Amino acid sequence: MQMKIEKNFDVIIVGGSYAGLAAAMALGRAMKNVLIIDDGNPCNKQTPHSHNFLTNDGRTPAEIAALAKLQVSRYDTVRFIEGRALSGLQTDTGFEIAVATGETFVAKQLIFATGIKDVLPGIGGLQECWGISVIHCPFCHGYEVRNEKTGILGNGDMGFDFTGLISNWTKDLTLLTNGRSSLKLEQTEKLHWHQIGIIEKEIERFEHNNGFIQHVVFKDGTTFEVKALYAPSPFVQHCGIPESLGCELTEDGYIKTDHFLETTVKGVFAVGDNASKMRTVANAVAMGTSAGMIISKKMILEGMVS
């Protein structure tokens, strides 16, 4: 039987992964009443290992998150609810958040740690390989596939620039444009000068073994062997509530925040991947901790003058 949860909180955090849990810990240590709403569906759920996070390098994302939740749950002013936040409303005294169960919770401040959702090309096998052998970030995963036979799914300026970046980790590199190349002549010549191949064929699917890519299969029936493939992709916000509350987005699609991680709506904060290009666990934790401390200080000082 689930324990009944109070309806009124100092802060509601939507999203209970790294950024949200870090914010909750800082708030819990300041003895603020916090509710974390999370549906248990992080974007990195398929990723075998997390890297570039000091003291946790090489652990699974699930392992890091489970330990974080255990530690945060020790603070008795922090509560959790499993479920999806469906809508938000600004009131005269704060905010209301409605969840899928039909319940509504209220708080003076909101933190959105909701992440982003990758918009992947409709190529067979890509989803199954995503985060395992089809990856997006060399700083997170490049070391593990260094010097391997590697492909990059990209075209034009983005494909050229990303290929140049990945050449730090491997020289056995091929750019797959998935159709006719839109590279400039000088870009093509530069890639060839560095012995980086370009394949302009359309891709039909990725052959893989439990998410580990083996071959790229083109629509003409030919194949190309790779051990890893980078596929930088566009994204959308995972949660639409911030926009519905009036939070502005940047030109790149991130939630716009100031130096204090507050959005364009007073009392609403955004942390982690939804508000930063630095898509790492370490950065998410840093942003969450900062927001928790900032909001705690704000509430403490406001209480002194009220």
Protein Blocks (a to p, Z undefined) as FASTA:
>chain_A
ZZdddfbdfbdcehjbfklmmmmmmmmmnopacddddehiafklmpmbdchiehigoiaf
klmmmmmmmmmmmpmkbccdedddfbdcddfklccdddfkopacddfbdcddebpadddd
fdehklmmgoklmcfbfklmmmmmgoiacddddehjllmmmmmmmmmmocbdcddehiad
fbdfklmmmmmmnopacdfbdcfbdcdeehiafbdcdfkopacddfbdcdddddddfbfk
lmmnopacdfkopacddfkopafbehiacehjllcfblcfklmmmmmmmmmmmmmmmmmm
mmmmZZ
